Amino acid sequence: MLWSSRRVASTERSNQRQTYRQSIELPIAVSVDGLPAPVYATLVNISETGCRVRSLILIDRNRAVEFQLRRQALAPLLLRGKVMSRATPSGGGGYEYGISFNGMPQSERDALSQEILELQRREAAARAQQRNAEVKPATAPGTQRRRSVRTLFSFPVRYRFGKTSSPAEANDISTGGLRLMCREDVPLGVDVEIRFRLPNVVLDIFPPSEERTEITPFGPRKIRLPDNRRPFAEMLLRGRVISRFAPQRGREVYGVQFTDIDGYHREEIARFTHAVQLQKLRNE
């Protein structure tokens, strides 16, 4: 099992891209080979291998370009590439360009990958905060008072406390914690590290990613809806053993509460639990 924190590549069902593209609306200044001044444009989406930009200025194909990607609290990334395609958006002015990055050292590619992951985390955290502000759950007398929805779905994990890591099984997962089944005694109150990948088999319940047109103050604009079918990346979460249950099938069973989960991982677990619930409703 790989213990790298680098995000794995995913495939978009609609266009078979080999790397995940993060939607973004960011103004940039693009230096174009052969032009005396920068071209002002909007960065529409970005991946480890390329991006799409929108501009009112006509740029020829195969032109070398470069621009800076601004980052929070870090120096900007200088990205270089070549214009590989040009299209005219339906219902809007200007042009959209597909740019392929080239000659990027591995260190810069890793830095770009981390920035894309950070963009996803911030976007996920913002959506989660918005949902929390809009939804006011009501708890009827006698009903379960958990603050997050749990899903009974078993999958393999590795857990670590102390110096060794061991294989185990987890289920009853939510954004707040999970139930851990293992073959050794784990003291209550101990901190554990859990590494796992949520099962992708449930994701086909979601519709394929698609584009739709929204009316904005600047005219119609096509946006891509989030791809809920994208494969799950490996997660590394820390938690604390807070409860112990009756053994099952010769294994010890513990309740683990997550202690450092961020907005991105919360949304990924919520995406998983939502898919499981949809499958259950479909099969009823």
C-alpha positions as a printed NumPy array, in Angstrom:
array([[  0.   ,   0.   ,   0.   ],
       [  1.355,   3.383,  -0.954],
       [  1.794,   5.793,   1.963],
       [  2.283,   8.837,  -0.273],
       [  0.028,  11.832,   0.313],
       [  0.037,  12.672,  -3.365],
       [ -3.428,  12.561,  -4.886],
       [ -4.008,   9.741,  -7.381],
       [ -5.051,  10.54 , -10.932],
       [ -8.713,  10.116, -11.75 ],
       [-10.597,   9.682, -15.013],
       [-13.494,  11.877, -16.032],
       [-16.212,   9.698, -17.521],
       [-17.264,  12.318, -20.055],
       [-13.954,  12.915, -21.796],
       [-11.586,  10.148, -20.559],
       [ -9.008,  12.63 , -19.259],
       [ -6.29 ,  10.931, -17.269],
       [ -5.992,  13.622, -14.587],
       [ -8.652,  15.331, -12.516],
       [ -9.527,  18.865, -13.641],
       [-10.433,  21.392, -10.968],
       [-12.938,  24.05 , -12.007],
       [-11.812,  27.565, -11.166],
       [-12.629,  31.125, -12.212],
       [ -9.397,  33.067, -11.788],
       [ -8.176,  36.138, -13.698],
       [ -4.662,  35.677, -15.103],
       [ -2.217,  37.512, -17.366],
       [ -0.882,  35.186, -20.086],
       [  2.404,  35.9  , -21.835],
       [  2.125,  34.681, -25.439],
       [  5.149,  34.017, -27.627],
       [  5.269,  36.679, -30.346],
       [  2.905,  39.158, -28.669],
       [  4.315,  42.362, -27.146],
       [  1.931,  42.522, -24.172],
       [  0.228,  40.015, -21.855],
       [ -3.195,  38.71 , -22.768],
       [ -5.72 ,  39.056, -19.977],
       [ -7.789,  35.907, -19.566],
       [ -9.739,  33.773, -17.115],
       [ -8.479,  30.394, -15.948],
       [-11.486,  28.069, -16.308],
       [-10.059,  24.784, -15.062],
       [ -6.684,  23.2  , -14.36 ],
       [ -5.059,  19.793, -13.952],
       [ -1.522,  18.472, -13.57 ],
       [ -1.153,  18.243, -17.362],
       [ -2.975,  21.28 , -18.687],
       [ -5.702,  23.87 , -18.338],
       [ -8.433,  25.769, -20.156],
       [ -8.526,  29.55 , -20.342],
       [-11.034,  32.021, -21.746],
       [-10.131,  35.344, -23.382],
       [-11.446,  37.941, -25.803],
       [ -8.091,  37.948, -27.623],
       [ -7.418,  35.624, -30.552],
       [ -4.366,  33.4  , -30.008],
       [ -3.009,  31.054, -32.661],
       [ -2.694,  27.356, -32.017],
       [  0.755,  25.969, -31.122],
       [  1.795,  29.272, -29.53 ],
       [  3.95 ,  28.928, -26.433],
       [  2.381,  30.588, -23.389],
       [  3.117,  31.057, -19.712],
       [  1.325,  32.509, -16.693],
       [  1.548,  32.639, -12.932],
       [ -0.841,  30.716, -10.709],
       [ -1.254,  32.639,  -7.465],
       [ -1.309,  30.66 ,  -4.207],
       [ -2.288,  31.549,  -0.669],
       [  0.742,  32.261,   1.546],
       [  3.082,  30.757,  -1.08 ],
       [  5.04 ,  32.067,  -4.051],
       [  3.162,  31.879,  -7.374],
       [  3.727,  28.9  ,  -9.659],
       [  5.015,  29.739, -13.145],
       [  3.236,  27.45 , -15.611],
       [  4.42 ,  27.042, -19.214],
       [  2.632,  25.325, -22.054],
       [  1.365,  25.357, -25.607],
       [ -2.042,  26.23 , -27.071],
       [ -3.405,  22.929, -28.369],
       [ -7.013,  23.839, -29.184],
       [ -9.302,  26.827, -29.654],
       [-13.097,  27.003, -29.498],
       [-15.781,  29.648, -29.518],
       [-18.189,  29.196, -26.58 ],
       [-21.804,  28.947, -27.696],
       [-23.788,  31.982, -26.643],
       [-20.747,  33.935, -25.443],
       [-18.025,  36.134, -26.874],
       [-14.316,  35.478, -27.019],
       [-12.473,  32.175, -27.215],
       [-11.62 ,  29.218, -25.017],
       [ -8.181,  27.648, -25.305],
       [ -6.918,  24.241, -24.291],
       [ -3.344,  24.52 , -23.039],
       [ -1.029,  21.564, -22.495],
       [  1.793,  22.022, -19.979],
       [  5.208,  20.92 , -21.18 ],
       [  8.707,  20.595, -19.802],
       [  7.486,  20.736, -16.211],
       [  9.988,  19.307, -13.682],
       [  8.626,  16.739, -11.269],
       [  9.044,  19.126,  -8.333],
       [  6.839,  21.714, -10.063],
       [  4.314,  19.045, -11.059],
       [  4.121,  17.922,  -7.432],
       [  3.649,  21.53 ,  -6.304],
       [  0.838,  21.979,  -8.847],
       [ -0.79 ,  18.726,  -7.713],
       [ -0.742,  19.934,  -4.107],
       [ -2.237,  23.287,  -5.096],
       [ -5.069,  21.581,  -7.009],
       [ -5.752,  19.42 ,  -3.961],
       [ -5.788,  22.557,  -1.794],
       [ -8.284,  24.183,  -4.188],
       [-10.505,  21.131,  -3.804],
       [-10.224,  21.265,  -0.021],
       [-11.19 ,  24.941,   0.121],
       [-14.093,  24.401,  -2.276],
       [-15.323,  21.407,  -0.272],
       [-15.004,  23.291,   3.014],
       [-16.975,  26.231,   1.587],
       [-19.778,  23.926,   0.396],
       [-19.874,  22.133,   3.732],
       [-20.062,  25.448,   5.585],
       [-22.872,  26.611,   3.326],
       [-24.823,  23.39 ,   3.903],
       [-24.372,  23.67 ,   7.658],
       [-25.687,  27.238,   7.55 ],
       [-28.722,  26.274,   5.465],
       [-29.707,  23.   ,   7.112],
       [-31.105,  22.988,  10.65 ],
       [-31.636,  19.337,  11.571],
       [-34.543,  18.541,  13.856],
       [-34.231,  15.588,  16.194],
       [-37.474,  13.951,  17.25 ],
       [-37.742,  12.363,  20.708],
       [-36.294,   8.879,  20.77 ],
       [-34.429,   9.219,  17.483],
       [-30.693,   8.842,  16.992],
       [-28.793,  11.966,  18.067],
       [-25.64 ,  11.499,  16.012],
       [-24.48 ,  14.672,  14.315],
       [-23.56 ,  12.835,  11.085],
       [-25.063,  10.065,   8.987],
       [-23.388,   6.675,   9.381],
       [-23.184,   4.004,   6.694],
       [-22.891,   0.263,   7.378],
       [-20.48 ,  -0.738,   4.621],
       [-17.341,  -2.797,   5.332],
       [-13.949,  -2.099,   3.756],
       [-10.291,  -2.872,   4.571],
       [ -8.101,  -0.408,   6.471],
       [ -4.692,  -0.259,   8.092],
       [ -4.428,   1.222,  11.55 ],
       [ -1.445,   2.257,  13.615],
       [ -0.911,   2.983,  17.253],
       [  2.559,   2.895,  18.656],
       [  5.216,   1.767,  16.181],
       [  3.395,  -0.921,  14.205],
       [  0.587,  -0.882,  11.662],
       [ -1.841,  -3.734,  11.148],
       [ -4.617,  -4.688,   8.72 ],
       [ -8.197,  -4.443,   9.932],
       [-11.759,  -3.882,   8.772],
       [-13.949,  -0.822,   9.199],
       [-17.647,  -0.109,   8.833],
       [-20.347,   2.184,  10.243],
       [-18.426,   5.175,   8.887],
       [-19.484,   8.811,   9.073],
       [-17.747,  12.171,   8.913],
       [-17.319,  11.897,  12.679],
       [-15.735,   8.455,  12.956],
       [-15.968,   4.746,  12.193],
       [-16.179,   1.318,  13.781],
       [-12.896,  -0.592,  13.722],
       [-12.662,  -4.397,  13.853],
       [ -9.204,  -5.842,  14.555],
       [ -7.504,  -8.807,  16.218],
       [ -5.664,  -7.087,  19.051],
       [ -6.529,  -5.214,  22.216],
       [ -6.465,  -1.442,  21.777],
       [ -6.66 ,   0.681,  24.956],
       [ -9.546,   3.124,  25.263],
       [ -8.435,   6.729,  24.855],
       [ -5.44 ,   5.893,  22.667],
       [ -4.796,   7.886,  19.476],
       [ -4.716,   5.873,  16.249],
       [ -3.817,   6.545,  12.635],
       [ -6.117,   4.978,  10.047],
       [ -5.315,   4.663,   6.349],
       [ -7.948,   3.503,   3.851],
       [ -9.577,   4.019,   0.476],
       [-13.362,   4.138,   0.324],
       [-14.877,   1.559,  -2.087],
       [-15.471,   2.954,  -5.586],
       [-18.058,   0.278,  -6.378],
       [-20.871,   2.484,  -5.037],
       [-20.158,   5.481,  -7.289],
       [-22.048,   4.297, -10.39 ],
       [-25.253,   5.338,  -8.63 ],
       [-24.363,   8.965,  -9.43 ],
       [-25.139,  10.436, -12.875],
       [-22.182,  11.178, -15.19 ],
       [-20.608,  14.613, -15.037],
       [-22.132,  17.132, -17.423],
       [-22.004,  20.747, -18.521],
       [-24.835,  23.237, -18.268],
       [-25.284,  26.882, -19.186],
       [-25.878,  29.525, -16.522],
       [-26.855,  33.136, -17.11 ],
       [-24.39 ,  35.526, -15.46 ],
       [-24.007,  39.347, -15.503],
       [-21.412,  38.767, -18.242],
       [-23.675,  36.622, -20.373],
       [-24.228,  32.853, -20.675],
       [-21.445,  30.703, -19.276],
       [-20.965,  26.95 , -19.393],
       [-20.064,  25.281, -16.12 ],
       [-19.201,  21.685, -15.385],
       [-21.119,  20.065, -12.562],
       [-19.006,  18.228,  -9.958],
       [-17.991,  14.723, -11.026],
       [-19.357,  12.603,  -8.191],
       [-18.104,   9.474,  -9.983],
       [-14.439,  10.385,  -9.599],
       [-12.557,   7.593,  -7.759],
       [-11.794,   8.   ,  -4.083],
       [ -8.226,   8.815,  -3.133],
       [ -6.445,   7.155,  -0.246],
       [ -7.159,   8.819,   3.092],
       [ -4.992,   9.15 ,   6.165],
       [ -7.015,  10.2  ,   9.209],
       [ -6.227,  10.346,  12.902],
       [ -8.679,   9.49 ,  15.603],
       [ -9.178,   8.381,  19.168],
       [-10.613,   5.099,  20.461],
       [-13.612,   6.171,  22.543],
       [-15.672,   2.993,  22.956],
       [-15.516,  -0.791,  22.883],
       [-18.229,  -3.185,  21.672],
       [-18.856,  -6.902,  21.919],
       [-16.421,  -8.961,  19.795],
       [-17.604, -10.085,  16.347],
       [-16.303, -13.115,  14.422],
       [-13.342, -13.438,  16.785],
       [-12.296,  -9.793,  16.431],
       [-12.314,  -6.857,  18.807],
       [-14.621,  -3.953,  17.882],
       [-13.937,  -0.308,  18.733],
       [-15.558,   3.043,  18.114],
       [-13.062,   5.562,  16.706],
       [-13.742,   9.306,  16.651],
       [-11.873,  11.374,  14.058],
       [ -9.819,  14.141,  15.657],
       [ -8.305,  16.083,  12.738],
       [-10.617,  15.597,   9.74 ],
       [-10.767,  18.575,   7.351],
       [-13.485,  19.827,   5.012],
       [-12.2  ,  17.891,   1.986],
       [-12.21 ,  14.508,   3.751],
       [-15.593,  15.261,   5.344],
       [-17.084,  15.847,   1.909],
       [-15.511,  12.701,   0.458],
       [-16.978,  10.573,   3.248],
       [-20.318,  12.357,   2.816],
       [-20.163,  11.545,  -0.935],
       [-19.603,   7.891,  -0.064],
       [-22.414,   7.7  ,   2.492],
       [-24.771,   9.469,   0.088],
       [-23.983,   6.917,  -2.643],
       [-24.621,   4.   ,  -0.28 ],
       [-27.94 ,   5.488,   0.801],
       [-29.009,   6.025,  -2.822],
       [-28.187,   2.419,  -3.641],
       [-30.187,   1.226,  -0.642],
       [-33.212,   3.29 ,  -1.714],
       [-32.958,   1.964,  -5.263],
       [-32.897,  -1.646,  -4.054],
       [-35.854,  -1.289,  -1.697]])
